[in-house]
């Protein structure tokens, strides 16, 4: 009797899972429609600042054609650089829903340290700059500890620091002494220009780096199966930067001196690439690092961020450190532009213009929304108002009134857009 042998059916080899097809890139028209829908939903971003900047430039150009001169264009870029640097630091604090009212006089303290070390003690410029920046770090650390560890509201802490730093500046400068700065390197920051060739080279490098970043970001999102920007939109972004940058460099490379025989004045001001580098670094930190994501998370909902394992106290302390460090940079720029440091350095309307620059540019006073570039856009709006109205002969009182009105409108737009976003 023959016994049947049972054989198992042959097993099939597991087939590799098929990757889901990458989503098609939306068209330029679809991207534009989505952007309009976001604007209607309350996500205005920097749109009001850009629109206001364009309108203001057109109005002043029509009323005072000298507004478009090469010399005035260069002045616009340099006169607001110090406030823009301080405003970039304030963005980090505002993202947390906090405020730093001492940033202006903190920059004055750091500038006084710089001037005293350079002029009175004969330090080299790099040692004095390092000491000034470290002074800013120390100031931010103290403020952050008082806010995050002790629990004192930032408004009270920084208001007290505002008064204290004003007194410290007076003591450092011996109750009103003006300390002149003679170091050529420091003076060059806000007063000298790049060579025309170097200006073009930096623009080419910047546009090239921006193009590589945009293309790599789109490729990475496509590889992960996420929506990505269409090639047409990438071309518009890269082309716009190249065209606008090219126009700016071309204008700045023209002769601006009224007496070429005595002194030639052309090229991109040195402070412009300095601000650009700060913007790139700040944008990378906020958008491409876990630390930046933690700042947005804490600003959006501190309790939820704490439950997610984020060290909220450390984030708050670090934001104040960054704010005061960039205030030190702003103080160095102000000292360079003024060729000296006096008790008014960092005072007067410096803080108001810096806060106004951040808010007008699109950073929310309620926390959780804003970018470093907002400080640049808002700073240019403020600089255009101050410069244009000065050319038209208006008094300082009118300038302050208009700037304050623009700040109030920006804060109102922020509040209304946030309410609309919540209702949706």
Residue pairs with C-beta under 8 A, 6 or more apart in sequence:
19 225
20 225
22 222
22 223
22 225
23 222
23 225
23 226
23 227
23 228
25 218
25 222
25 227
25 228
25 229
25 230
25 231
26 34
26 227
26 230
27 230
27 232
28 230
28 232
28 233
28 236
31 229
31 230
31 233
39 47
41 420
41 421
41 424
42 416
42 417
42 418
42 419
42 420
42 421
42 424
43 417
43 421
44 362
44 413
44 417
45 362
46 361
46 362
46 371
46 373
46 374
46 377
47 362
48 362
48 410
48 413
49 360
49 361
49 362
49 374
49 377
49 378
49 381
49 410
50 377
52 360
52 381
52 406
53 377
53 380
53 381
53 384
56 381
56 384
56 385
56 388
57 67
57 384
59 388
60 67
60 384
60 387
60 388
60 391
60 392
61 67
61 68
63 388
63 392
64 388
64 391
64 392
66 72
66 391
67 387
67 388
67 391
70 251
70 252
70 254
70 255
70 256
71 256
71 265
72 387
72 391
73 248
73 251
73 252
74 193
74 252
74 256
74 269
75 387
76 380
76 383
76 384
76 387
77 269
77 271
77 272
78 190
78 269
78 271
78 272
78 337
79 337
79 383
79 386
79 387
80 353
80 357
80 379
80 380
80 382
80 383
80 386
81 190
81 271
81 272
81 274
81 275
81 333
81 337
82 107
82 190
82 330
82 331
82 333
82 334
82 337
82 350
83 330
83 350
83 353
83 354
83 357
83 379
83 382
84 275
84 330
84 354
84 357
84 375
84 376
84 379
84 380
85 275
85 278
85 326
85 327
85 329
85 330
85 333
86 103
86 104
86 107
86 326
86 327
86 330
86 350
86 351
86 354
87 354
87 355
87 357
87 358
87 361
87 375
87 378
87 379
88 278
88 279
88 282
88 326
88 358
88 372
88 375
88 376
89 100
89 103
89 322
89 323
89 324
89 325
89 326
89 327
89 330
90 100
90 103
90 323
90 354
90 355
90 358
90 363
90 375
91 282
91 358
91 363
91 370
91 371
91 372
91 374
91 375
92 282
92 286
92 295
92 319
92 322
92 323
93 99
93 100
93 154
93 319
93 320
93 323
94 358
94 359
94 363
94 364
94 365
94 367
94 370
95 286
95 295
95 296
95 299
95 319
95 363
95 367
95 368
95 369
95 370
96 295
96 298
96 299
96 302
96 315
96 316
96 319
96 367
97 299
97 365
97 366
97 367
97 368
98 147
98 154
98 316
98 319
98 320
98 367
99 154
99 155
99 158
99 355
100 106
100 143
100 154
100 158
100 320
100 323
100 324
101 155
101 158
101 159
101 161
101 162
101 351
102 139
102 143
102 158
102 159
102 161
102 162
102 164
102 165
102 351
103 158
103 323
103 324
103 327
103 351
103 354
104 162
104 327
104 346
104 347
104 350
104 351
104 352
104 354
105 161
105 162
105 165
105 166
105 169
105 346
105 347
105 351
106 136
106 139
106 140
106 161
106 165
106 324
106 327
106 328
106 331
106 346
107 136
107 327
107 328
107 330
107 331
107 334
107 345
107 346
107 350
108 165
108 166
108 169
108 331
108 341
108 343
108 345
108 346
108 347
108 350
109 135
109 139
109 165
109 168
109 169
109 172
109 331
109 346
110 132
110 133
110 135
110 136
110 139
110 327
110 328
110 331
110 332
111 132
111 331
111 332
111 334
111 335
111 341
111 345
111 346
112 168
112 169
112 172
112 173
112 179
112 341
112 345
113 128
113 131
113 132
113 135
113 172
114 128
114 129
114 131
114 132
114 181
114 186
114 331
114 332
114 335
114 341
115 179
115 180
115 181
115 335
115 340
115 341
116 172
116 179
117 123
117 127
117 128
117 131
117 132
118 125
118 128
118 181
118 182
118 183
118 186
119 179
119 180
119 181
119 182
120 179
123 131
125 183
125 185
125 186
128 183
128 186
129 186
129 332
132 328
132 331
132 332
133 325
133 328
133 329
135 328
136 324
136 325
136 326
136 327
136 328
136 329
136 331
137 321
137 324
137 325
137 328
139 161
139 165
139 324
139 327
140 317
140 320
140 321
140 322
140 323
140 324
140 325
141 317
141 320
141 321
143 154
143 157
143 158
143 161
143 320
143 324
144 316
144 317
144 318
144 319
144 320
144 321
145 317
146 152
146 157
147 153
147 154
147 157
147 316
147 317
147 320
148 312
148 313
148 314
148 316
148 317
149 313
149 317
162 351
165 346
166 347
169 343
169 345
169 346
169 347
170 176
170 343
173 179
173 341
173 342
173 343
176 342
176 343
177 342
178 340
178 341
178 342
179 340
179 341
179 342
180 339
180 340
181 187
181 335
181 336
181 339
181 340
181 341
186 332
186 335
186 336
187 336
187 339
188 270
188 336
189 270
189 271
189 274
189 332
189 333
189 336
190 269
190 270
190 271
190 333
190 334
190 336
190 337
191 336
191 337
191 339
192 269
192 270
193 252
193 265
193 266
193 267
193 268
193 269
193 270
194 202
194 267
194 268
194 269
194 270
194 273
195 267
196 253
196 266
196 267
198 267
198 268
199 249
199 252
199 253
199 267
199 268
200 249
200 253
202 268
202 273
203 242
203 245
203 246
203 249
206 241
206 245
206 276
207 238
207 241
207 242
207 245
210 237
210 238
210 241
211 238
214 229
214 234
214 237
214 238
215 234
217 228
217 229
218 228
218 229
218 234
219 228
221 227
221 228
222 228
229 237
248 268
249 268
252 266
252 267
252 268
252 269
253 266
253 267
253 268
254 266
255 264
255 265
255 266
256 265
256 266
257 263
257 264
257 265
257 266
271 333
271 336
274 333
275 376
278 326
278 329
278 372
279 372
279 373
279 376
282 372
283 371
283 372
283 373
285 291
285 292
286 292
286 295
286 296
286 371
286 372
287 371
291 315
291 318
294 305
294 310
294 315
295 315
295 319
296 368
297 304
297 305
297 308
297 310
298 305
298 310
298 312
298 315
298 316
299 367
299 368
299 369
300 367
300 368
301 368
302 312
305 312
305 315
306 312
327 346
330 350
330 354
331 345
331 346
334 345
334 346
334 350
335 341
335 345
338 345
349 400
352 403
353 379
353 382
353 403
354 379
355 407
356 378
356 382
356 403
356 406
356 407
356 410
357 375
357 378
357 379
357 381
357 382
358 370
358 374
358 375
358 378
359 365
359 378
359 407
359 410
359 411
359 414
360 377
360 378
360 381
360 382
360 406
360 407
360 410
361 370
361 373
361 374
361 375
361 376
361 377
361 378
361 379
361 381
362 369
362 370
362 371
362 374
362 377
362 378
362 414
363 369
363 370
363 371
363 374
363 375
363 378
364 370
364 414
364 418
365 411
365 414
366 414
366 415
366 418
369 418
378 410
381 406
382 403
382 406
385 399
385 402
385 403
385 406
386 399
386 403
389 398
389 399
389 402
390 399
